[in-house]
């Protein structure tokens, strides 16, 4: 069985998992990589819990946000939001 869950991409000075917009999923999130300028990619395995809202994340960080929902490691649905 492949991976089911989210990848969250955003830009912030502090960890995305510590922001209010993702507070419901913070305990299950794992930082996968980061890049210059504060860009971060976090993984959140699907567990039925609400991950949060990418519009809220974009507003809170003042930067674009991407949510990618991966289904059985076969495909991904990507959504984006801007502040």
CORHU-V41894 format. One line per field, one symbol per residue. ss: DSSP state (2 for helix, 1 for strand, 0 for the rest). burial: b if it has 9 or more other ideal C-beta (glycine too) atoms within 8 Angstrom, else e. A space follows every 50 residues. Layout:
ss->???
burial->???
This chain:
ss->00001111111000022202220002221111111222111111100000 000222222220001111111000111111100
burial->eeeebbbbbbbbeeebbebebbeebbebbebeeeeeebbbbbbbeeeeee bbebebbbbbbebbbbbbbbbbeeeeeebbbee
